[in-house]
Amino acid sequence: MIVYYLILIFLYLLGLITAPLQLLPVASLSVNLTGALASAGNYLALFDIFLPVGTLFTVFGIVLAIEAAYFTYKAVRWVYNKIPGIT
């Protein structure tokens, strides 16, 4: 029961923090950008015959996630080593 109320308080605080964002108007893309994305999709579909573009994007995303995790690890270790008194 205590955990339930702690989560509820956290969600209300999160809603309070994000309330100003809900007052902003809905963003929309311009027609030129939408057309450019559609054209890029058509061009990529032509290459999908020879190379599996979807698989390449998935592998590229996984590699980027691994690199970001490694960079975060190195940054946390650097900060940890900068704290005096910790060996």
C-alpha positions as CSV (number, residue, x, y, z in Angstrom):
1,M,0.0,0.0,0.0
2,I,2.9,2.4,0.8
3,V,4.5,1.6,-2.6
4,Y,1.2,2.3,-4.3
5,Y,1.0,5.8,-2.8
6,L,4.7,6.5,-3.5
7,I,4.1,5.6,-7.2
8,L,0.9,7.7,-7.2
9,I,2.8,10.7,-5.7
10,F,5.5,10.3,-8.3
11,L,3.0,10.2,-11.1
12,Y,1.2,13.3,-9.9
13,L,4.5,15.2,-9.6
14,L,5.5,14.0,-13.1
15,G,2.1,15.3,-14.4
16,L,2.7,18.6,-12.6
17,I,6.1,19.0,-14.2
18,T,4.9,18.2,-17.7
19,A,1.7,20.2,-17.4
20,P,3.1,23.3,-19.3
21,L,4.1,21.0,-22.2
22,Q,0.5,20.0,-22.7
23,L,-0.4,23.7,-23.3
24,L,1.8,23.9,-26.4
25,P,0.1,23.4,-29.8
26,V,0.5,20.2,-31.7
27,A,3.5,20.3,-34.0
28,S,3.2,19.4,-37.6
29,L,5.8,18.8,-40.3
30,S,5.9,21.1,-43.3
31,V,4.8,19.7,-46.7
32,N,8.3,20.0,-48.1
33,L,9.8,17.8,-45.3
34,T,7.1,15.3,-45.6
35,G,7.6,15.0,-49.4
36,A,11.4,14.7,-48.9
37,L,10.8,11.8,-46.4
38,A,8.4,10.1,-48.8
39,S,11.0,10.4,-51.7
40,A,13.8,9.1,-49.5
41,G,11.5,6.1,-48.6
42,N,10.9,5.4,-52.3
43,Y,14.7,5.6,-53.0
44,L,15.4,3.2,-50.2
45,A,12.8,0.8,-51.4
46,L,14.8,0.5,-54.7
47,F,17.9,-0.5,-52.8
48,D,15.9,-3.0,-50.6
49,I,16.0,-5.4,-53.6
50,F,19.8,-5.7,-53.3
51,L,20.5,-4.9,-49.7
52,P,18.1,-5.6,-46.7
53,V,17.8,-1.9,-45.7
54,G,15.6,-2.7,-42.7
55,T,18.1,-5.1,-41.3
56,L,20.9,-2.6,-41.9
57,F,19.0,0.0,-40.0
58,T,18.4,-2.4,-37.1
59,V,22.1,-3.4,-36.9
60,F,23.1,0.3,-37.1
61,G,20.7,1.1,-34.3
62,I,22.0,-1.7,-32.1
63,V,25.6,-0.6,-32.7
64,L,24.7,2.9,-31.8
65,A,23.0,1.7,-28.6
66,I,26.1,-0.3,-27.6
67,E,28.3,2.7,-28.3
68,A,26.1,5.0,-26.3
69,A,26.0,2.5,-23.4
70,Y,29.8,2.2,-23.5
71,F,30.3,6.0,-23.5
72,T,27.9,6.3,-20.6
73,Y,29.8,3.7,-18.7
74,K,33.1,5.5,-19.4
75,A,31.6,8.8,-18.3
76,V,30.2,7.4,-15.0
77,R,33.6,5.7,-14.3
78,W,35.4,9.0,-15.0
79,V,33.1,10.9,-12.6
80,Y,33.4,8.1,-10.0
81,N,37.2,8.3,-10.2
82,K,37.2,12.1,-9.8
83,I,35.5,11.8,-6.4
84,P,38.2,12.1,-3.7
85,G,38.5,9.3,-1.2
86,I,37.1,6.6,-3.4
87,T,39.7,4.1,-4.7
